Amino acid sequence: MLWLKALHLIFMVTWFAGLFYLPRLFVYHAMSSDEISNERFKIMERKLYYGIMTPGMIITFIFGIWMLTDYAWAIYGQSGWLHIKLSLLFIMVIYHIFCGLWLVAFKHDRNQHSHVYYRWMNEVPVLFLVGIIILAVVKPF
């Protein structure tokens, strides 16, 4: 069981690394004005989203669901903290999808947001991380 937790956490960290970094790339991409930078950011964003973030998310969910079905649901299934954590994860997946939509907008040179918008969006994963970690470790409800 500890191996499942370790693998779950390792891939959660890779997912969050992408969730922290991709909006930061969007900040710089929104500020760029030359074609060379624009194309470079497109490549970086695509590789981060499809090569690190999305696989990290999928593998995080695989190990998380495995832990849920093996033991966590039987022990914590009635606990409020687990339901809140799962709800935060659902919202985080929506945020991940929005990152993908922003990526596509940049890819087709249709970005409609300023660098300030992406600076704010860059802070959103921090809220998820704090909430999810507190819920999983402290189990307050």
C-alpha positions as CSV (number, residue, x, y, z in Angstrom):
1,M,0.0,0.0,0.0
2,L,2.9,2.4,0.7
3,W,4.2,1.9,-2.8
4,L,0.8,2.9,-4.2
5,K,0.9,6.1,-2.1
6,A,4.4,6.8,-3.1
7,L,3.6,6.4,-6.8
8,H,0.4,8.4,-6.4
9,L,2.4,11.3,-4.8
10,I,5.2,11.2,-7.4
11,F,2.8,11.6,-10.3
12,M,0.7,14.1,-8.4
13,V,3.9,16.2,-8.1
14,T,4.6,16.0,-11.8
15,W,1.0,17.0,-12.5
16,F,1.2,20.0,-10.2
17,A,4.6,21.0,-11.6
18,G,2.9,21.4,-15.0
19,L,-0.1,23.1,-13.4
20,F,2.2,25.6,-11.8
21,Y,4.5,26.1,-14.9
22,L,2.1,26.2,-17.8
23,P,0.2,29.3,-16.8
24,R,3.6,30.9,-16.2
25,L,4.5,30.1,-19.8
26,F,1.2,31.7,-20.8
27,V,2.2,34.9,-19.0
28,Y,5.4,35.1,-21.0
29,H,3.7,34.0,-24.2
30,A,1.0,36.7,-23.8
31,M,3.8,39.3,-23.4
32,S,5.9,38.1,-26.4
33,S,5.6,40.0,-29.6
34,D,8.2,38.4,-32.0
35,E,7.4,35.3,-34.0
36,I,10.5,33.3,-32.8
37,S,9.4,33.6,-29.2
38,N,5.8,32.9,-30.1
39,E,6.7,29.6,-31.8
40,R,9.1,28.6,-29.0
41,F,6.4,29.1,-26.4
42,K,3.9,27.0,-28.5
43,I,6.4,24.1,-28.5
44,M,7.1,24.4,-24.8
45,E,3.5,24.6,-23.9
46,R,2.5,21.6,-26.0
47,K,5.3,19.4,-24.7
48,L,4.5,20.4,-21.1
49,Y,0.7,19.8,-21.4
50,Y,0.8,16.6,-23.4
51,G,4.1,15.2,-22.2
52,I,4.1,15.9,-18.5
53,M,0.8,17.3,-17.2
54,T,-1.7,15.1,-18.8
55,P,0.2,11.8,-18.3
56,G,0.9,13.0,-14.7
57,M,-2.8,13.5,-14.2
58,I,-3.8,10.2,-15.7
59,I,-1.3,8.2,-13.7
60,T,-2.2,10.1,-10.5
61,F,-5.8,9.1,-11.0
62,I,-4.9,5.5,-11.7
63,F,-3.0,5.1,-8.4
64,G,-5.6,7.2,-6.6
65,I,-8.5,5.0,-7.8
66,W,-6.5,1.9,-7.0
67,M,-6.0,3.1,-3.4
68,L,-9.7,4.1,-3.2
69,T,-10.9,0.7,-4.3
70,D,-8.3,-1.3,-2.3
71,Y,-8.8,0.3,1.1
72,A,-9.5,4.0,1.3
73,W,-13.2,3.9,0.4
74,A,-13.9,1.2,2.9
75,I,-12.2,3.1,5.7
76,Y,-13.0,6.7,4.7
77,G,-15.9,6.4,2.4
78,Q,-18.3,8.2,4.8
79,S,-15.8,10.9,5.8
80,G,-16.5,14.4,4.6
81,W,-12.9,15.2,3.9
82,L,-12.7,12.5,1.2
83,H,-15.8,13.8,-0.6
84,I,-14.4,17.4,-0.4
85,K,-11.0,16.2,-1.7
86,L,-12.6,14.3,-4.6
87,S,-14.7,17.4,-5.4
88,L,-11.5,19.6,-5.4
89,L,-9.9,17.0,-7.8
90,F,-12.9,17.2,-10.1
91,I,-12.6,21.0,-10.2
92,M,-8.9,20.7,-10.7
93,V,-9.5,18.5,-13.8
94,I,-11.7,21.3,-15.1
95,Y,-8.8,23.7,-14.5
96,H,-6.5,21.3,-16.4
97,I,-9.0,21.3,-19.3
98,F,-9.1,25.1,-19.3
99,C,-5.3,25.1,-19.5
100,G,-5.7,22.9,-22.6
101,L,-8.2,25.3,-24.1
102,W,-5.8,28.2,-23.5
103,L,-3.0,26.2,-25.1
104,V,-5.2,25.7,-28.2
105,A,-6.0,29.4,-28.3
106,F,-2.2,30.3,-28.3
107,K,-1.6,27.5,-30.8
108,H,-4.0,29.2,-33.3
109,D,-2.9,32.7,-32.3
110,R,-6.3,33.4,-30.8
111,N,-5.3,34.2,-27.2
112,Q,-7.8,36.8,-25.8
113,H,-6.3,37.2,-22.3
114,S,-3.6,39.5,-21.0
115,H,-0.5,38.4,-19.1
116,V,-2.2,39.7,-15.9
117,Y,-5.0,37.2,-16.4
118,Y,-2.6,34.3,-16.6
119,R,-0.7,35.6,-13.6
120,W,-3.9,35.2,-11.6
121,M,-4.6,31.9,-13.1
122,N,-1.1,30.8,-12.2
123,E,-2.1,31.1,-8.5
124,V,-5.2,28.8,-8.8
125,P,-3.2,25.5,-8.4
126,V,-1.8,26.7,-5.1
127,L,-5.3,26.8,-3.7
128,F,-6.0,23.2,-4.9
129,L,-2.7,22.0,-3.5
130,V,-3.1,23.5,-0.1
131,G,-6.7,22.2,0.2
132,I,-6.0,18.7,-1.0
133,I,-2.9,18.2,1.1
134,I,-4.7,19.5,4.3
135,L,-7.7,17.3,3.6
136,A,-5.6,14.2,2.9
137,V,-3.1,14.6,5.8
138,V,-5.2,16.2,8.5
139,K,-8.6,14.7,7.6
140,P,-10.5,17.4,9.4
141,F,-14.0,16.2,8.7
